[in-house]
Amino acid sequence: MFQDRARIELQAGRGGDGGLSFRREKFVPKGGPDGGDGGPGGDVELVADAALRDLSSFRGRKRHKAGRGGPGKSTNKHGAAGDHVELRVPAGTQVFDEEGQLIADLASPGARVLVARGGAGGRGNKRFASPTRQTPRFAEVGLPGEEAVVELRLKLLADAALVGLPNAGKSSLIRRISNAKPKVAEYPFTTLAPVLGTVDAPDGRQLVVADVPGLIEGASQGIGLGHEFLAHLERAQLLVHVIDVAAADPHEAFAAIDTELREYGAGLNERPQVVVLNKIDLLPEPPRFELDDERVRAVFAVSCATGAGIEDFRRALFQLCPPRDATLEPRQGGLADFLVYRPKPKGRRAYRIMRTDRGFRVVGRPPPQEELETALRAAGARSGAEVEIGDDVMELG
């Protein structure tokens, strides 16, 4: 089943704890501190993949977690970095936060965005050695990684999109001009999900054409099936009105669909358009369709059943859709095409927890007691552990 939305939970990896150790070598009875730093936690990134068509890969797995950084070791060895998580999404995916604000738009293949950053690794006791403190008996605990809940919304990337009333023959048309093989039947709403097809030109150029479920009056207000997929028209360079001339007056059919596009918004009613008068084989002669509208670039009379007019329409598509190859290349550095802001991450703390030879030390501005106890236990503290906060010493209950 086609899926164009997904809600997922992301958690970056926790940083590794700093090492607490001293040199213990033969003939070196009082070796100095040599605890290495903990490794950083793994990040979570989203990457646009041109090979994917929808978000169905997220249907069975809603939570994704990166790896934790390794702990620092003796002899100044740093911990290993946590494993990163790279989630691949279709090109054209938009990323929203919990409040519904747009974070990033991955409109180009290869574009990527960092959605959860791994926690910093804790510093080992070697880093705290100084002339006045030659044997530091504490090390930092790694910081937790960021957490995020995001909603993914897909808007298909297509050069041209077919729109029309149910049973207008859109599926038959895309089968005729592209490599797509959607279901074709004599009843309305045969198409239940968007279909993408590739149209090839003799010179090697390709176009991507999208077929969305048929629209009916009131679709922009949520009536029928097509309203759920109107967003997939927003990225199309050209809208193709497919009209069944054997079942409806062409002018009335065009006006009905044009009204829904205007009421939906997003500039759809301003998009360049062509009109395809389909099923002319059922009429004694092609109907007349004259419309004084600068948006309509051309009118084609075709028959998907017999193939009449199909090749002329196919060739015209390449003239009406300017090349967009440059816009489909990955951005320099793999950045997202549109990045609004980085949301305030969860899990970022204004304090650090450090291990000492007697227990733990809290550095910075401590949180409320209940939150602090939870953080201490996550850092490995047990009931009865000694915790230093400034000049005060408390015992963890």
C-alpha positions as CSV (number, residue, x, y, z in Angstrom):
1,M,0.0,0.0,0.0
2,F,1.3,3.5,-0.9
3,Q,2.2,5.4,2.2
4,D,3.1,9.1,2.0
5,R,3.2,9.9,5.8
6,A,5.0,8.4,8.7
7,R,5.6,9.4,12.3
8,I,8.9,8.2,13.8
9,E,10.8,8.5,17.1
10,L,14.5,9.1,16.9
11,Q,17.2,8.9,19.6
12,A,20.8,9.7,19.1
13,G,23.5,7.7,20.9
14,R,24.8,8.6,24.4
15,G,28.4,9.7,24.6
16,G,30.8,7.2,26.2
17,D,32.1,7.8,29.7
18,G,35.5,9.1,30.3
19,G,38.2,6.7,31.6
20,L,39.3,6.8,35.2
21,S,42.7,5.1,35.5
22,F,46.3,5.6,36.4
23,R,49.5,4.2,34.9
24,R,50.4,0.9,36.4
25,E,53.7,-0.2,35.0
26,K,56.7,-1.9,36.4
27,F,59.2,0.5,37.9
28,V,56.6,3.3,37.8
29,P,55.0,3.0,41.2
30,K,53.2,6.4,41.1
31,G,52.2,6.8,37.5
32,G,50.0,9.7,36.6
33,P,46.4,9.7,35.3
34,D,45.9,8.1,31.8
35,G,42.1,7.8,31.4
36,G,41.1,8.5,27.8
37,D,38.0,10.4,26.6
38,G,34.7,8.6,25.8
39,G,33.6,8.4,22.2
40,P,30.8,10.6,20.9
41,G,27.3,9.0,20.5
42,G,26.0,8.2,17.0
43,D,23.9,10.7,15.1
44,V,20.6,10.1,13.3
45,E,20.3,11.5,9.7
46,L,17.7,11.4,7.0
47,V,18.9,11.0,3.4
48,A,16.8,11.4,0.2
49,D,17.1,8.3,-2.0
50,A,15.9,8.6,-5.6
51,A,15.2,4.8,-5.7
52,L,12.5,4.9,-3.1
53,R,8.9,5.7,-4.0
54,D,7.1,6.0,-0.6
55,L,7.5,5.8,3.1
56,S,6.2,2.2,3.6
57,S,9.6,1.1,5.0
58,F,8.7,2.9,8.2
59,R,5.4,1.1,8.7
60,G,6.8,-1.6,10.8
61,R,9.5,0.2,12.7
62,K,8.6,3.5,14.4
63,R,11.6,4.0,16.7
64,H,15.2,4.3,15.6
65,K,18.2,4.6,17.9
66,A,21.9,5.3,17.2
67,G,24.7,3.6,19.0
68,R,26.4,4.7,22.2
69,G,30.0,5.9,22.3
70,G,32.6,3.6,23.7
71,P,34.1,4.4,27.2
72,G,37.6,5.9,27.5
73,K,40.3,3.4,28.4
74,S,43.7,3.4,30.1
75,T,46.8,4.6,28.4
76,N,44.9,7.6,27.0
77,K,42.9,5.5,24.6
78,H,39.7,7.2,23.5
79,G,36.4,5.3,23.2
80,A,35.0,4.4,19.8
81,A,32.3,6.6,18.2
82,G,28.8,5.3,18.4
83,D,27.2,3.8,15.2
84,H,25.4,6.4,13.2
85,V,21.9,5.7,11.9
86,E,21.1,6.8,8.3
87,L,17.5,6.6,7.4
88,R,16.7,6.7,3.7
89,V,13.5,8.4,2.5
90,P,12.1,9.2,-1.0
91,A,13.3,12.4,-2.6
92,G,10.6,15.0,-2.0
93,T,10.1,14.1,1.7
94,Q,9.4,17.0,4.1
95,V,10.3,16.7,7.8
96,F,8.1,18.3,10.5
97,D,8.5,18.5,14.2
98,E,5.9,17.7,16.9
99,E,4.4,21.1,16.6
100,G,3.9,20.8,12.8
101,Q,6.7,23.2,11.9
102,L,8.8,22.4,8.8
103,I,12.4,21.4,9.7
104,A,13.7,20.4,6.3
105,D,12.7,19.7,2.7
106,L,14.6,16.9,1.1
107,A,13.6,17.7,-2.4
108,S,16.8,16.5,-4.2
109,P,18.3,13.0,-4.3
110,G,21.2,12.8,-1.9
111,A,20.0,15.7,0.3
112,R,20.4,15.0,4.0
113,V,19.6,16.5,7.3
114,L,20.8,15.8,10.8
115,V,17.7,15.3,13.0
116,A,19.3,14.1,16.3
117,R,22.9,14.7,17.3
118,G,24.8,12.2,19.4
119,G,25.9,13.1,22.9
120,A,29.5,14.3,23.6
121,G,31.8,11.8,25.2
122,G,33.0,12.4,28.8
123,R,36.5,13.5,29.4
124,G,38.9,11.1,31.0
125,N,40.8,11.9,34.2
126,K,43.9,12.6,32.2
127,R,42.2,15.8,30.9
128,F,41.9,17.2,34.5
129,A,45.5,16.8,35.5
130,S,47.3,20.1,36.5
131,P,50.3,21.1,38.5
132,T,48.0,21.6,41.5
133,R,45.9,18.5,40.9
134,Q,48.2,15.8,39.8
135,T,46.0,12.8,40.6
136,P,42.4,13.6,39.6
137,R,40.2,10.8,40.7
138,F,37.2,11.6,38.7
139,A,36.1,11.5,35.0
140,E,33.1,12.8,33.2
141,V,30.1,10.8,32.2
142,G,29.0,11.0,28.6
143,L,26.1,13.2,27.7
144,P,22.8,11.7,26.4
145,G,22.0,12.1,22.7
146,E,19.2,14.2,21.4
147,E,15.7,12.8,21.0
148,A,13.1,13.9,18.4
149,V,9.7,12.9,17.2
150,V,9.2,13.9,13.5
151,E,6.6,13.4,10.9
152,L,7.6,12.6,7.4
153,R,5.3,13.8,4.6
154,L,6.1,12.9,1.0
155,K,5.4,15.1,-2.0
156,L,6.2,13.3,-5.2
157,L,8.8,14.7,-7.6
158,A,7.2,14.7,-11.0
159,D,7.7,16.7,-14.2
160,A,4.0,16.3,-15.1
161,A,1.0,15.2,-13.2
162,L,-2.3,13.8,-14.6
163,V,-5.5,15.2,-13.1
164,G,-9.1,14.7,-13.9
165,L,-12.4,13.3,-12.9
166,P,-12.8,9.6,-12.1
167,N,-12.7,7.3,-15.1
168,A,-11.3,10.0,-17.4
169,G,-8.6,7.6,-18.6
170,K,-5.6,8.8,-16.7
171,S,-4.3,5.3,-15.9
172,S,-4.7,4.3,-19.5
173,L,-2.8,7.4,-20.7
174,I,0.1,6.8,-18.3
175,R,0.3,3.2,-19.5
176,R,0.5,4.4,-23.1
177,I,3.2,7.0,-22.6
178,S,5.4,5.5,-19.8
179,N,6.7,2.3,-18.3
180,A,4.0,2.4,-15.5
181,K,1.5,-0.4,-15.4
182,P,-1.4,0.7,-13.2
183,K,-4.7,-1.1,-12.9
184,V,-7.2,-0.1,-15.6
185,A,-10.9,-0.9,-15.3
186,E,-14.3,0.5,-16.5
187,Y,-15.4,1.7,-13.0
188,P,-14.5,5.0,-11.2
189,F,-11.7,5.2,-8.6
190,T,-9.7,2.4,-10.1
191,T,-6.5,4.2,-9.0
192,L,-6.3,4.2,-5.2
193,A,-2.8,5.6,-4.8
194,P,-0.4,7.8,-6.9
195,V,1.5,6.0,-9.7
196,L,4.8,7.2,-11.1
197,G,6.0,6.4,-14.7
198,T,9.1,7.3,-16.7
199,V,8.7,8.6,-20.2
200,D,11.7,8.1,-22.5
201,A,12.8,10.3,-25.4
202,P,14.9,9.2,-28.4
203,D,17.7,11.5,-27.3
204,G,17.9,9.8,-23.9
205,R,16.1,12.4,-21.8
206,Q,13.5,11.1,-19.3
207,L,10.4,12.7,-17.7
208,V,8.6,11.5,-14.6
209,V,4.8,11.6,-14.9
210,A,2.5,11.1,-11.9
211,D,-1.1,9.8,-12.0
212,V,-3.1,10.6,-8.9
213,P,-6.6,9.3,-7.9
214,G,-9.5,11.0,-9.7
215,L,-10.9,14.2,-8.2
216,I,-14.5,15.0,-7.7
217,E,-16.4,18.1,-6.7
218,G,-15.4,19.0,-3.1
219,A,-12.1,17.2,-3.2
220,S,-10.2,20.2,-1.8
221,Q,-12.5,19.9,1.3
222,G,-11.8,16.2,1.8
223,I,-14.4,14.6,-0.3
224,G,-13.5,11.5,-2.4
225,L,-10.1,9.8,-2.6
226,G,-8.0,12.3,-4.5
227,H,-8.0,14.9,-1.8
228,E,-5.4,12.9,0.2
229,F,-3.0,13.2,-2.7
230,L,-3.4,16.8,-3.9
231,A,-0.1,17.6,-2.2
232,H,1.6,15.4,-4.7
233,L,0.7,17.9,-7.5
234,E,2.6,20.7,-5.8
235,R,6.1,19.8,-7.2
236,A,4.9,19.1,-10.8
237,Q,6.0,21.5,-13.5
238,L,3.0,20.8,-15.7
239,L,-0.5,19.7,-14.9
240,V,-2.3,17.5,-17.5
241,H,-6.1,17.7,-17.5
242,V,-7.5,14.5,-18.8
243,I,-11.1,14.7,-19.9
244,D,-13.4,12.0,-21.0
245,V,-15.1,13.7,-23.9
246,A,-17.6,10.8,-24.3
247,A,-19.0,11.3,-20.8
248,A,-18.9,15.0,-20.1
249,D,-18.8,18.4,-21.7
250,P,-15.1,19.3,-21.9
251,H,-15.6,22.9,-20.6
252,E,-17.6,21.8,-17.6
253,A,-15.1,19.0,-16.7
254,F,-12.2,21.5,-17.0
255,A,-14.0,24.0,-14.8
256,A,-14.8,21.4,-12.1
257,I,-11.2,20.3,-11.7
258,D,-9.9,23.9,-12.0
259,T,-12.1,24.9,-9.1
260,E,-10.7,22.2,-6.9
261,L,-7.2,23.2,-7.7
262,R,-7.9,26.8,-6.9
263,E,-9.6,26.0,-3.6
264,Y,-6.8,23.7,-2.5
265,G,-4.3,26.5,-3.0
266,A,-0.5,26.1,-3.0
267,G,-0.4,27.8,-6.4
268,L,-1.9,24.8,-8.3
269,N,-4.4,27.0,-10.2
270,E,-1.5,29.0,-11.5
271,R,0.6,26.1,-12.8
272,P,1.1,25.7,-16.6
273,Q,-1.5,23.2,-17.9
274,V,-2.4,21.2,-21.0
275,V,-5.7,19.6,-21.8
276,V,-6.0,16.0,-23.1
277,L,-9.3,15.2,-24.7
278,N,-9.5,11.4,-24.3
279,K,-11.7,8.7,-25.8
280,I,-12.2,10.4,-29.2
281,D,-12.7,7.0,-30.7
282,L,-16.2,7.0,-29.1
283,L,-17.2,10.1,-31.0
284,P,-17.9,10.6,-34.8
285,E,-15.4,13.5,-34.8
286,P,-13.2,15.2,-32.2
287,P,-15.0,17.7,-30.1
288,R,-14.2,21.4,-30.2
289,F,-12.4,22.9,-27.1
290,E,-11.6,26.6,-27.2
291,L,-10.5,28.3,-24.0
292,D,-8.9,31.7,-23.6
293,D,-6.6,30.9,-20.7
294,E,-2.9,31.7,-20.7
295,R,-2.2,28.8,-18.4
296,V,-3.3,26.3,-21.1
297,R,-0.3,25.7,-23.3
298,A,-1.9,23.1,-25.6
299,V,-4.9,20.9,-26.3
300,F,-4.5,17.3,-27.5
301,A,-7.2,14.9,-28.8
302,V,-6.2,11.3,-28.2
303,S,-7.5,7.8,-27.8
304,C,-5.8,5.6,-25.3
305,A,-7.7,2.6,-26.8
306,T,-6.5,3.0,-30.4
307,G,-3.3,5.1,-29.8
308,A,-4.5,8.0,-31.9
309,G,-2.7,11.2,-31.0
310,I,-0.5,9.6,-28.3
311,E,2.8,10.1,-30.0
312,D,2.1,13.8,-30.6
313,F,1.3,14.2,-27.0
314,R,4.4,12.3,-25.8
315,R,6.7,14.4,-27.9
316,A,5.0,17.6,-26.8
317,L,5.6,16.7,-23.1
318,F,9.4,17.1,-23.6
319,Q,8.9,20.6,-25.1
320,L,6.4,21.7,-22.4
321,C,8.5,20.4,-19.4
322,P,11.8,22.2,-19.3
323,P,14.8,20.1,-18.1
324,R,15.1,20.0,-14.4
325,D,18.2,17.8,-14.2
326,A,20.1,20.6,-12.4
327,T,17.5,20.8,-9.7
328,L,17.5,17.1,-9.1
329,E,21.2,16.9,-8.4
330,P,22.3,16.6,-4.8
331,R,23.1,19.9,-3.2
332,Q,26.7,20.7,-2.5
333,G,27.7,19.0,0.7
334,G,24.5,17.0,0.7
335,L,22.5,19.7,2.5
336,A,18.7,19.8,2.5
337,D,17.1,22.0,-0.2
338,F,15.2,23.9,2.5
339,L,16.1,24.1,6.1
340,V,14.1,26.3,8.4
341,Y,15.7,25.8,11.7
342,R,17.0,23.2,14.1
343,P,14.3,22.5,16.7
344,K,15.3,22.8,20.4
345,P,16.6,19.3,21.1
346,K,15.5,17.2,24.0
347,G,18.1,15.8,26.3
348,R,20.5,18.8,26.2
349,R,21.6,19.5,29.8
350,A,23.1,22.5,31.5
351,Y,25.2,20.3,33.8
352,R,27.5,17.3,33.7
353,I,27.9,14.3,35.9
354,M,31.4,13.2,36.7
355,R,32.6,10.1,38.4
356,T,35.0,10.4,41.3
357,D,36.9,8.0,43.4
358,R,34.2,8.2,46.1
359,G,31.1,8.5,43.9
360,F,29.8,11.2,41.6
361,R,30.1,15.0,41.2
362,V,27.6,17.3,39.5
363,V,29.2,20.2,37.6
364,G,27.0,23.1,36.4
365,R,23.5,24.0,37.3
366,P,21.8,21.0,38.7
367,P,18.2,20.2,37.7
368,P,15.3,19.5,40.2
369,Q,16.1,16.6,42.5
370,E,13.8,14.0,40.9
371,E,15.3,14.7,37.4
372,L,18.8,14.6,38.9
373,E,18.3,11.3,40.6
374,T,17.1,9.8,37.3
375,A,20.2,11.2,35.5
376,L,22.5,9.8,38.3
377,R,21.0,6.3,38.0
378,A,21.3,6.5,34.2
379,A,25.0,7.3,34.8
380,G,25.5,4.2,36.9
381,A,24.9,5.5,40.4
382,R,23.3,3.1,43.0
383,S,21.5,3.8,46.2
384,G,23.9,5.0,48.9
385,A,26.3,6.5,46.3
386,E,28.0,9.7,47.4
387,V,27.2,12.7,45.2
388,E,29.0,16.1,45.4
389,I,27.1,19.2,44.4
390,G,29.2,22.3,44.9
391,D,30.4,22.2,48.5
392,D,27.6,19.9,49.6
393,V,27.7,16.1,49.7
394,M,24.5,14.0,49.5
395,E,23.8,10.4,49.6
396,L,21.6,8.9,46.8
397,G,18.5,7.4,48.3
